[in-house]
Amino acid sequence: MRYRIIFCTIIGLLLQVNSNAAKLFIPMDDAGQKDHLKAYGVAFAALKLGVEVDWLLNYKGGSFCMDQVDAVERMCKLRGVDYDIMSDAQYGGIITTIADPDYNGDIIKLEKVPKIAVYTPDNKLPWDDAVTMVLTYAEIPYDKVYDDQVLEGKLPEYDWLHLHHEDFSGQYGKFWASYRSAGWYIEDVKLQEATAAKHGFKKVSKLKLAVAHRIRDFVSGGGYLFAMCSAADSYDIGLAAENTDICDVPFDGDAQDPDAQSKLDFSKSFAFKDFTLVRSPYEYEFSNIDNTSARPSRVPMTQDYFTLFTFSAKFDPVPTMLCQNHTTTIKGFMGQTTAFKKSTLKTSVLVMGEYKPVDEARYIHGEYGKGTWTFYGGHDPEDYQHQIGDPPTELELHPNSPGYRLILNNILFPAAKKKPRKT
C-alpha cells in the first residue's frame, strides 16, 4: 500500500507538471506584433540561453515559439515585443494545423547560435549600412572583419558573413569622378593601398580578388554569405575579371585592358553572367547588372514596390525561411545597385523577389559548394534614395519594416536544423 501511494503521488506530480507546461509564442503577423525587428533579437537571445526555438513558417507571418522561460519573457517585456503564453495543448493545435498537407507551412527548429561577421572597414565612411543598423537595433551581436582578418584565415570561425557597401573590383566604388577631392575618399584610397602593400599586392584590385577568393572558399565550405547594394554585383565582377585588368588610370595608375570585356570569365561568378562592364571612370556604375539607370522615368517612387514569391514551405523550406514576412509587397528602395537585370542572372539563380514591370530581380539566392549566398538590391529599405552624408535611418521609427525583416531572416537562417529536400 505504501509503494502504491508513492507511485500515485509521483504520477500526480508528473501530470501536474505536464498540465502546467507553457509555451512562449511570438506572433509575427501584421496585427499581432508591434516590433517585428526586435522579435528576431529575442529569438536569437533565446538560442544563446540554450532555448530551442520553433520557427513557424507561414503561420501568422513566420511566428516563433519556445518553452516559456522567465528570462525570455522578461526580455520580451523590456524590448517591447508582443507575446502570448499558451499551454502545450494549445500549441499542439497549432502544430496540427501546420502539419496538414493542405496548409502551406512548416516548423523549422532553430538550434544553434549563428556566429556573425560583417565585412566592413574601420575607417568611417559617409554612408550607413542597413545590416549593421538592424543588427544593432535588434540587439544581435556581431564581429567586424576586413581584409586583414579575411586574409589571415578568420572566416571559418563564423557561420554568416555580410558584405558591407563595398567594391571588390578595385575601383573604390567608382566615386572618383565626384568625390576624388573629399577627405574620406583620399583616406580610403590610402588605407586600401597600404593594406594591399602590406599583403604583397601591387594593386588594390589584386588585394580585393584575393579577399573575394577567401570569401568564395568560406561559402564553398558551408558558410552563408549575404550582400546588399554594390557589394553584390561588384563581388561577382571581381571574380569574373580574375584574368584581366578592368581598372582605369585613376584607380591603379595604368590603363585598363582594352580586351577586358572579352576576357571576363563568367564561370567564376556566383549569380551573374553575360554582363557588360561600364568602363568609364566618370560613370558611377560598374556594369549593366544593375537596373538603376533604366528605372527613374519608368518607376516613380509612389509605385516602386516589389513582390516576394510564395514558396512551398514543406518542399522548399530554405527560400520560405528567407521570405518570411507579414506582407508579400515590399516598398522599393534605391542604391548604387538597386536591382538586378534578369537577363544577367544565371539559370541556377533563384529569384525570391521581383518587380515585373521592368523585369528586374530584387532578392536572389543560390548555392555554392556546401554553402549559400543571398543578394539583396538597394541600400536602405526605409530610405528610398540614400545619399552620401545623409543621417542614418532611425529604426525606432520603422519597427515593422518588411524590407528589414528580409535581412533578419538571413541572420536566423544558419540557426536552422537542416532538413533533407523532399522530392
C-alpha positions in Angstrom: 0.0 0.0 0.0 2.9 2.4 0.9 4.6 1.9 -2.5 1.2 2.4 -4.3 0.7 5.7 -2.6 4.2 6.9 -3.5 3.7 5.8 -7.1 0.4 7.6 -7.4 1.9 10.7 -5.9 4.7 10.7 -8.4 2.3 10.2 -11.3 0.1 13.0 -10.0 3.1 15.4 -9.8 4.2 14.5 -13.4 0.6 15.1 -14.6 0.6 18.5 -12.8 3.9 19.5 -14.4 2.7 18.5 -17.8 -0.6 20.4 -17.4 1.3 23.5 -16.3 3.8 23.3 -19.1 3.7 26.5 -21.1 4.9 27.9 -24.4 6.0 31.4 -25.2 4.6 32.4 -28.6 5.8 35.4 -30.5 3.3 36.4 -33.3 4.9 37.9 -36.4 1.8 38.9 -38.4 0.8 42.5 -39.1 -1.8 42.9 -36.4 -0.1 40.8 -33.7 3.4 42.3 -33.4 4.4 45.9 -32.7 8.1 45.4 -33.1 9.0 42.7 -35.7 12.6 43.6 -35.8 13.3 43.2 -32.1 11.4 39.9 -32.1 14.2 38.4 -34.1 16.7 39.6 -31.5 14.6 37.9 -28.8 14.7 34.6 -30.8 18.4 35.0 -31.2 18.9 35.7 -27.5 16.8 32.7 -26.6 19.1 30.5 -28.6 22.1 32.0 -26.6 20.3 30.9 -23.4 20.1 27.3 -24.7 16.3 27.5 -25.5 15.3 25.8 -28.7 13.1 28.0 -30.9 10.5 26.8 -33.4 10.2 29.0 -36.5 6.6 28.6 -37.7 6.9 29.2 -41.4 3.9 30.9 -43.0 2.0 30.8 -39.7 1.0 34.3 -38.6 3.8 35.9 -40.5 6.5 33.5 -39.5 6.0 33.4 -35.8 8.3 32.0 -33.1 7.5 29.6 -30.3 9.6 28.2 -27.5 9.3 26.9 -23.9 8.2 29.6 -21.5 11.4 30.8 -19.8 11.3 33.7 -17.3 14.4 35.3 -18.8 12.9 35.3 -22.3 9.6 36.6 -21.2 11.3 39.4 -19.3 13.3 40.2 -22.4 10.1 40.5 -24.4 8.7 42.9 -21.9 11.8 45.0 -21.8 12.2 45.2 -25.6 8.6 45.8 -26.4 8.0 42.5 -28.2 4.4 41.2 -28.1 4.0 37.6 -27.0 1.4 35.1 -25.7 1.7 32.3 -23.1 -0.1 29.2 -24.2 -0.4 25.6 -22.9 1.2 22.6 -24.6 -2.3 21.6 -25.7 -2.9 24.9 -27.4 0.5 24.7 -29.1 -0.4 21.2 -30.2 -3.3 22.6 -32.0 -1.0 24.9 -34.0 1.3 22.0 -34.8 -1.7 20.0 -36.1 -2.8 23.0 -38.3 0.7 23.4 -39.8 1.1 19.6 -40.3 -2.0 19.5 -42.5 -0.8 18.6 -46.1 -3.1 21.3 -47.4 -1.6 24.0 -45.2 1.5 25.8 -46.8 3.5 25.9 -43.6 6.2 24.0 -41.7 8.1 24.1 -38.4 11.8 24.7 -38.5 13.9 24.0 -35.4 16.4 26.7 -34.6 19.1 25.1 -32.6 22.5 26.8 -32.8 23.6 30.4 -32.2 25.0 31.7 -35.6 28.3 33.5 -35.3 28.0 36.6 -37.4 30.7 38.7 -39.1 30.3 41.9 -41.1 33.0 42.7 -43.7 33.5 46.4 -43.1 36.4 48.8 -42.7 37.4 50.5 -39.5 37.6 54.0 -41.1 34.4 56.0 -41.1 32.8 56.3 -44.5 29.9 58.8 -45.2 27.2 56.2 -45.6 25.5 53.7 -43.3 25.0 50.0 -43.7 21.4 48.6 -43.3 22.6 45.3 -41.9 24.7 46.7 -39.1 21.9 49.2 -38.2 19.3 46.4 -37.9 21.7 44.1 -36.0 22.3 46.9 -33.5 18.6 47.7 -33.3 17.6 44.0 -32.8 20.4 43.6 -30.3 22.1 40.8 -32.2 25.9 40.7 -31.6 28.3 40.6 -34.5 32.1 41.0 -35.2 33.7 43.2 -37.7 36.2 41.7 -40.1 38.1 43.3 -43.0 40.9 42.4 -45.4 43.5 41.7 -42.7 41.2 39.2 -40.9 40.0 37.6 -44.1 43.5 37.0 -45.4 44.6 35.8 -42.0 42.1 32.9 -42.4 39.5 34.1 -39.8 36.3 33.5 -41.8 35.9 29.8 -40.9 35.3 30.9 -37.3 32.0 32.4 -38.5 28.7 31.0 -39.8 27.4 34.0 -41.6 29.1 36.9 -43.4 27.7 40.2 -44.6 29.5 42.3 -47.2 29.2 45.9 -46.3 28.7 48.5 -49.1 31.9 47.5 -50.8 33.7 47.4 -54.2 35.5 44.2 -55.0 36.6 45.4 -58.4 39.4 47.7 -57.1 37.7 50.9 -58.4 37.0 52.5 -55.0 33.2 52.4 -55.6 33.7 54.5 -58.7 33.4 57.6 -56.5 36.4 59.2 -58.2 34.6 61.4 -60.6 32.5 63.1 -57.9 34.5 62.7 -54.7 38.2 62.5 -55.5 38.9 65.6 -53.5 36.9 64.6 -50.5 38.8 63.8 -47.4 37.0 60.5 -46.8 37.8 59.3 -50.3 41.5 60.2 -50.1 41.7 58.5 -46.7 40.1 55.3 -48.1 42.4 55.1 -51.1 45.4 55.4 -48.7 44.1 52.7 -46.5 43.3 50.3 -49.3 46.7 50.9 -51.0 48.6 50.4 -47.6 46.7 47.2 -47.0 47.5 45.9 -50.5 51.2 46.6 -50.0 51.1 45.0 -46.6 49.9 41.8 -48.1 52.3 41.9 -51.0 49.9 43.1 -53.7 50.9 45.9 -56.2 47.3 46.8 -56.9 44.1 47.1 -54.7 42.3 45.1 -57.4 44.6 42.2 -56.7 44.0 42.6 -52.9 40.3 42.5 -53.4 40.5 39.5 -55.7 42.4 37.6 -53.0 39.8 38.6 -50.4 37.0 37.5 -52.8 38.6 34.1 -53.2 38.7 33.6 -49.4 35.0 34.6 -49.3 34.3 32.1 -52.1 36.1 29.4 -50.1 34.1 30.3 -47.0 30.9 29.7 -48.9 32.1 26.6 -50.5 33.0 25.2 -47.1 29.5 25.7 -45.8 29.3 29.4 -44.9 26.3 31.7 -45.5 27.0 34.9 -47.5 24.7 37.9 -47.6 25.4 41.1 -49.7 23.5 44.2 -50.5 23.8 47.1 -53.0 27.1 47.3 -54.8 28.8 44.6 -52.7 26.6 42.0 -54.6 27.5 42.8 -58.2 31.0 44.1 -57.6 31.8 40.8 -55.9 30.8 38.8 -58.9 32.5 41.3 -61.3 35.8 41.0 -59.3 35.7 37.2 -59.6 34.8 37.3 -63.3 37.7 39.7 -64.0 40.3 37.5 -62.4 42.4 37.2 -65.6 42.2 40.8 -66.8 42.5 44.5 -65.7 39.3 46.4 -65.7 40.6 49.4 -63.6 41.5 52.6 -65.5 44.3 55.1 -64.7 42.5 56.9 -61.8 42.2 53.7 -59.9 45.5 51.8 -60.3 47.8 54.1 -62.3 47.7 52.3 -65.6 45.2 51.8 -68.4 42.6 49.0 -68.3 43.0 46.1 -70.6 41.3 47.1 -73.9 40.1 43.5 -74.3 38.8 43.3 -70.7 35.2 42.6 -71.7 36.0 39.6 -73.8 38.3 38.2 -71.1 35.6 38.1 -68.4 35.1 34.5 -67.1 31.5 34.2 -66.0 32.1 30.7 -64.8 33.9 32.2 -61.8 30.9 34.3 -60.6 28.1 33.2 -58.3 25.0 34.8 -59.7 25.7 36.9 -62.9 26.6 36.1 -66.5 26.9 37.9 -69.8 27.0 41.3 -68.3 28.7 44.3 -69.9 31.2 46.4 -68.0 30.8 50.2 -67.6 34.4 51.1 -68.3 34.4 54.9 -68.0 35.8 56.1 -64.7 33.5 59.1 -64.9 30.4 56.9 -64.7 29.0 55.9 -61.3 28.2 52.4 -62.3 30.0 49.0 -62.6 28.0 47.1 -65.3 24.6 46.6 -66.8 23.8 44.1 -64.0 22.3 47.0 -62.1 19.0 48.2 -63.4 19.1 51.7 -61.7 19.6 53.7 -64.9 16.5 52.1 -66.5 14.2 53.0 -63.6 13.8 56.7 -62.8 11.4 57.7 -65.6 9.6 54.4 -65.6 9.3 53.7 -61.8 8.0 56.7 -59.8 8.7 56.4 -56.1 5.0 56.1 -55.2 4.7 53.0 -57.5 8.0 51.4 -56.6 7.1 48.1 -54.8 8.5 44.6 -55.3 6.8 41.3 -54.7 8.0 38.3 -52.7 7.4 34.8 -54.1 5.4 32.3 -52.1 7.3 29.0 -51.9 6.1 25.6 -50.6 7.2 25.5 -47.0 7.2 21.8 -46.8 9.2 21.2 -50.0 11.3 24.4 -50.2 12.0 25.4 -46.6 15.1 27.5 -47.4 13.5 30.2 -49.7 10.4 30.0 -47.5 12.6 31.0 -44.4 14.3 33.8 -46.3 10.9 35.3 -47.4 9.1 35.2 -44.1 7.2 38.4 -43.6 3.8 40.0 -42.7 3.3 41.1 -46.3 4.5 40.0 -49.7 4.6 43.5 -51.0 7.8 45.4 -50.1 8.5 49.1 -50.7 11.3 49.6 -53.2 14.4 51.5 -52.3 17.4 52.5 -54.4 21.2 52.2 -54.1 24.3 52.2 -56.3 23.0 48.8 -57.2 19.2 49.0 -56.9 18.1 45.8 -58.7 19.5 43.0 -60.9 18.5 42.7 -64.6 17.1 39.3 -65.0 18.9 38.9 -68.4 22.2 38.8 -66.4 21.2 36.1 -64.0 22.5 32.6 -64.3 19.9 29.8 -64.8 20.8 28.4 -61.3 19.8 31.6 -59.5 16.5 31.5 -57.5 14.6 34.8 -57.7 12.7 35.4 -54.4 11.6 39.0 -55.0 10.9 40.8 -58.3 9.4 43.9 -59.9 7.8 42.7 -63.0 7.1 46.0 -64.8 10.8 46.5 -65.5 11.7 42.8 -65.4 14.1 43.1 -62.5 15.0 40.9 -59.6 15.4 42.5 -56.2 16.2 39.5 -53.9 18.0 36.4 -55.2 19.6 33.3 -53.7 21.8 30.4 -54.7 24.1 27.6 -53.6 27.9 27.3 -54.0 29.6 24.2 -52.7 28.3 23.4 -49.3 27.1 26.9 -48.6 24.7 29.5 -49.9 24.7 33.2 -50.9 21.9 35.7 -50.9 22.0 39.1 -52.7 19.6 41.9 -52.0 19.4 45.0 -54.2 19.3 48.5 -52.8 20.9 50.3 -49.9 18.4 51.1 -47.1 14.9 49.6 -47.0 13.5 52.6 -45.2 15.4 55.4 -47.1 14.3 55.5 -50.7 17.3 57.2 -52.1 20.0 57.4 -49.5 22.7 60.0 -50.4 26.3 60.2 -49.2 26.3 62.1 -46.0 22.6 61.6 -45.2 21.9 60.8 -41.5 21.3 57.1 -40.6 17.8 55.7 -40.6 16.2 55.7 -37.1 14.8 52.1 -36.9 12.8 53.1 -33.8 10.5 54.7 -36.4 10.3 51.6 -38.5 10.0 48.6 -36.1 7.7 46.7 -38.5 9.8 47.3 -41.7 9.2 44.3 -44.1 12.3 45.3 -46.0 14.5 45.0 -42.9 12.8 41.7 -42.0 14.3 40.1 -45.1 17.8 40.9 -43.7 16.9 39.3 -40.3 15.5 36.2 -42.0 19.0 35.7 -43.3 20.5 36.2 -39.9 18.4 33.3 -38.4 18.8 31.0 -41.4 22.1 29.5 -40.2 20.5 28.6 -36.9 18.1 26.2 -38.6 18.3 22.4 -38.3 18.7 21.4 -41.9 16.1 19.1 -43.4 16.6 16.9 -46.5 15.0 18.3 -49.6 11.8 16.5 -50.5 11.2 15.2 -54.0 
